[in-house]
């Protein structure tokens, strides 16, 4: 069985809990959730939204058809072009059958017209009794939603890769000074005051590093003074013990005599 050393275990633990790892995991997770949410909303609510918008366009086209029919302006090129332009712009097919069976439509291919009469549609009578039928294909909208989802998936994948690289770069710039400070504090805890913060910077981390350097120098100076005072005290104690020993020997010699 392979035994992992205590230092190696500590290193693995520190990597798992490092700020860089947490930042990358958080931002990438957030981005993935955003892409998945957009795809869900796109697939779930795009069709109802599309239909609700189509309803207003159907009503607007109905009013235009009604005006042309009431004014009997089917022969007007300007009116027809306006109707055709509006219908094509909003992807709507229309069919109007007058009382005398005259047919007006923006789809002139009968086979295409028959095929297009399946989808989301509206029918009824105009004010003058003419029958009308409006139709807009739902299939194209569903296909657009599918294409949009694939596009979001591709773009989301690219964004995730780019985000990982950018987050790794910027988090490295943030975490490297922090890791240096962590190493410096560990050495200070081991009474090694030779290590200094060298990354610099004028931000909060840079100020913290400079404070660490000053604290290290003061601690080193204080500990050095304490060592000197301790050595001096130790010498005084030894000198006192020596004098006490000499006094005792002197008193012992005097008593024997």
FENJO-V997725 format. One line per field, one symbol per residue. ss: DSSP state (~ for helix, > for strand, _ for the rest). psi: psi as a letter, one per 30 degrees, with the letter a starting at -180 (. if undefined). burial: # if it has 24 or more other C-alpha atoms within 12 Angstrom, else .. A space follows every 10 residues. Layout:
ss = ???
psi = ???
burial = ???
//
This chain:
ss = _____~~~~~ ~~~~~~__~~ ~~~~~~~~~~ ~~~~~~~~~~ ~~~~~~~~~~ ~~~~~~~~~~ ~~~~~~~~~~ ~_____~~~~ ~~~~~~~~~_ __>>>>>___ __>>>____~ ~~~~~~___> >>>>>_____ >>>>>>_~~~ ~~~~~~~~~~ ~~~~~~~~~~ ~~~~~~~~~~ ~~~~~~~~~~ ~~~~~~~~~_ __________ ___~~~~~~~ ~~~~~~~~~~ ~~~~~~~~~~ ~~~~~~~~~~ ~~~~~~~~~~ ~~~~~~_
psi = kkkkleeeee eeeeeeglee eeeeeeeeee eeeeeeeeee eefefeeeee eeeeeeeeee eeeeeeeeee fhgffjeeee eeeeeeeeeg hkklkkjleg gkkklgjfje eeeeefgkaj lklaklegfk klkkkkkfee eeeeeeeeee eeeeeeeeee eeeeeeeeee eefefeeeee eeeeeeeefg hjgfklkffa kgaeeeeeee eeeeeeeeee eeeeeeeeee eeeeeeeeee eeeeeeeeee eeeeee.
burial = .......... ........## ..##..##.. ##..#..##. .##..##..# #..#..###. ##.###.##. ...#.....# ..##..#..# ########.. ...####... ..#..##..# ##...#...# ########.. #...#..##. .##..#...# ..##..##.. #..####### #..##..#.. ..#.###.#. ....#..### .##..#.... .......... .......... .......... .......
//
